[in-house]
Amino acid sequence: MLASEIQERKNRKSLIVLVVLVVATVAAFFVVRQKNRVTVDKNFFRTVDLESIDKIRIENLRDTIELTFENSRWRVNNRYPADRSLVTLFFATLKQAEPKREMTAGITDSVRASASNVVLYSGAEVVQNFVAFGNASRTQSFFQDPKSGRNFLMTIPGYRVYVSGIFELTTGGWRDKMVFGTFNWRNFQSLEARFPDKPGESFKVQPAGDGLFGIEGIKTDTAKLNTFLDDVSLISVEDYPESLKLRDSLTQVKPFLNLIVTDIANKQQTLSIYRENETGVLGLSMGEDPVIFNAQRIRNIIRPKSFFVQK
């Protein structure tokens, strides 16, 4: 056998031994890594029967919100009806969010400054308490267990969502966006539309019998009127600006349109609408709550009396 052939066989054996050693080393690395990996309990923050929750308190540097369940619906700070879709989203977040990993470092005090303390009640009993916060770019969410001080990166499997966002809403954000949320055809008595600058275009809608509605003093186009009433019942706000200064300034200005809805118990809901500006269309609900409307959406309810005359 030639010396070159002998050397080639030695080289092959050395290569095989090297490959085996590399494979063994890599396998050992992953085995050790797997053993040292800390397993996170996916249900760490899912230990409560959510059906039993009847009060939620969320407190942060911006606001303090109390959501309470009474008479078959949620209310905000014992004053306003809550947005049903947001309450549903809140409970869906609690049900689906899970820890991805525990954070042992990298969470700064500035990040924690955005934290919201969340307390869940069943009756008078506190059944869960956690702190929710996120990074400055709102791409990562964290929950902290106050008892142990442990912090966890939170995710909802299958979704790229900022989990902590729902806990950062202010009082206005939680409120029902439907202005006439209790508008009900079964208890409807009348609707008045008053145009202060054009009183001749003001009108009053009342039941006209046989399930129909009409406007006093004119032969009414019922198709237009029914569309108008639907638009009024469904009108929603973009935002509730929490500004006493804005409220005070609006009360000093003549509105473009006043709407007054009265039910059969003589309970009234009012909305004053002002002229459009750069922020949208401002309004005043019930004489005290500033609101902002989308300009395109609000135009459907700014209809003068002459609009409804049957031709």
N, C-alpha and C positions, 0 to 999 in steps of 0.2 A: 504493500500500500504506500502510495506516495505521501510524502510529508505534507503536501498541500491539502490532501484529502483528510488527513488526520487533524490538521488544524481547523478545517472547515467544520468537522464534526464537533470539535471542542467549542467552536464559536456558537453552533446551534444549541448545544446543551446549556451554554452560559446564557444565551438569549431566553431559552425556555425557563430557566431558573429565575431570571430577572422578571419575566412576565408574571410568573407565579407569585413572586414576592410582592410585586406591585398590586396585583389583584387581592392578595391576602391583606396587605396594608390598608387598601381602600375599604375592604369589607370590614376590617376591624374598626376603622375610623367611624363608619356609619353605625355599627353596632354599639360602640361606646357612646356616640352622640345620641342615639335613640334612647339608651338607658338613662342618660343624664338630662334628657328633655323633660321639663316640668309639664305635666298634663294639667290643662285648665278645665275646670268644671264649667261646661257650657250653660248649666242651669244656675250658676252662682247668683244671678239677680232674678231668677224666675222661681221663687219659692212661695209666692203669694197667690191665693185664689182671687183673680182679678174681678170675678163676678161679685165679690163681696165689698169691693171698694165703693164708698159713697162720698168720699171727700179727698181732694188732692190739694196740697199746698206747694207752690213753687216760689222760691225766694232767691233773688240775686241782687246785684248792685243797681239794676235798672228798675226793678219792680217787684211787687209781691202779689201773687195771684192765688186766690182760693176758688177752686171749682167744687161745687157741692151739688149732689143729686137730690132733687126734691120734686114731688108731684110729677114724676115720670120724665123729668128732663134735667139737664145740667145747667147751672147758673154760674156766672162769673162774679165773684166778690159779693154775693147775695144781692145783686142789683140788675145784672144784664143776662139775657138768655145767651148760652154758650153756642158756638158753632158746632153743630152735631158732627160734621165731617172731621173736624180737628180732634174732638174727643175720641172718635173712632180711631183716628190715626195715632193718638197718644197710647191707647191700649194696645193697638197692633204693634207699636214700637216696643212696648214692654214685653209683649208676648214673643216677639221674634228676635230682638237684639240679644247677642251672646258675646262673651269675651273671646277674642281671638288669641290674645296672649297677655300675660301680666307685664306691666311696665315697671322695671326696677330702677330706671334712670331716664333722663331726657325730658322730664316734664318740669318746666320752669314755673316760677311763681307767677309770671305774667300770664301764662296759660291758665293757671288755676284761678286767676282773678276774674275770669269770665264764667266761673262756676255757678251752677244753679243747684240749690239744695232742694231735693224733691222728697216730700213726705206723703205716704199713702195711709189713709185711715179706713177702718171698718168700724162704723159707729164712732165711739170716742177713743178707740184703741189705735195706736200707731202700729201698723203691721209691716211697714217697710220704709227704709230711709236710705237714700244714696245721693251722691253728688255727681252731676253731669257737667262736662265741659269739653272743650275742643281746642284745636290749634288755631292760630291766627288766620290761616287760609281756609278754615272750615272744611278741611279734607279728612281729618281724623277726629274721632270722638272717643272720649274716655269716661268711664264711670269709676267712682271711688267708693269703697266700702268704709263708712265713717268709723266703724268699730275697730277694724284692723288697720285702717290707713292704706290698704292695698289699692293700687290703680290698675285698671285693665283697659286695653284697646278694644273698643266695641265695634261690631259689624252686624249687618243683617245679611246672612248668607244668600248669595245670588243677586244682591243689589249693591250698586255703588251709591250710597246715600249717606248724608251727614246725620248720623243718629241723634246727636245732641241738639239739632235744630229745633225740634218741637218744644224743648225745655227753655228756649231763649225768647219765646213770644212774650209780648207785653200784654197788659189787660185788654187793650184795643184789639190786639191780634186774636185773642180768644173769643171775642164777641161775635154773635151771629151777624153775618153780613146782610141778611135780609131786613130791610128797613121796616116793612109792614109784615113782620113774621106771623102775626096773629090774624092777618086778613083772611076772612072766611066767608064764603058766599052764603052759608047757612045762617050766619048772624049779622050779615051786612045790612046796615040801615041807610047810610048815605055817604057820598064822597063829594066834597066841595073843592073846587079849584079856583083860587082867587089870584087875579093878576092886578097887583096894586097900581101899576101905571096904566092899565087898560081895563078898568072895571067892567066895561061892556062885554069883554071876552070871558068874564068869570062865569062859572056855571055850577050847577048842583045835580049830581046823579042820584036817582032813587029807584027802587023797584017799581015797575009799571004793571005788574000783574002777569000771570002765566009764566013766571020765571024769567021775565024780560026786565030790562032796565031802560030808563029814559032820562032825558035832560029837560028840566023845567023850561017851558016857554018856546021850545022848538020841536019840529018834526025830526026825530033823531034817526041817524044812520046807525042802526043797531050793530051792524058788523064792525064798523069803526069803533063804536063805543065798547063792545065786548073785547076787542083787541087792546084797546086802551086800558081797560080794567085789568086784563091779564098782565099787561106790562107794568102797571102800578104794583100789583100784588107780588111780582117777581123782582122788583128793582132791588139791586144790591149795591153796597158801597165798596170802594176800593180800600179805604182805610178810615180809621177813627183817630184823627190827630188829637193827642192828649195835651191840649194847650188851652189854658184858661185865657191867655191873651187873645187867641184867635176867637174863642167863644165870645168874649166881651166885645171884640171889634165887630163881629157879625150881628150882634144884637143892636148895634148902633146904625146898621145899614138897612135900607129898604130891600126886601127880597124881590126877586123877579117873579116868583110863584110860591104860593102857599097851598099845601094839600092838607085837608083834614078828613080823616076816615073815622066814621062813627059807627059803632055796632048797636045792636038792639038793646043793650044795657046802658046806652049813652056813654060808653067809654070811648075816648078819642085818642087817635094817634096822629101826630102832626109832623109835617116836614116842610121846611122853608128852603127854597132853592135860589141860589144867587147866580149872577152872571159868570160866564166862563172866564178863567184867567189862565196863566201859564202853568199852574199846577193841576188844572182840571176844572171841575165844577164843584164849588163849595156848597155845603148845605148845613142846616141845623135841625137835628132830629129832636122832637119833643121839647123844642125851645131851649135846649141846653147842651146837646152833644154835637160838636162839629163833625162833619163827615166830608169825605172826598169821593166824587163820582167819576167814572169814565165818561167823558163828554159824549161819545157816540151813543152809549147806552142810555143816558139820561134824556136824550132828545126825543125818545119815543113817548115820554110822558109829559112833554111840554106841548100840549095841544090846546088851542083856544076854542071857545064855544063855536065859532064859525066853522071849525074843522068838522064838526059832527052833524051839520045841517044836511038832511037828506035831499039829494038833488033829483 
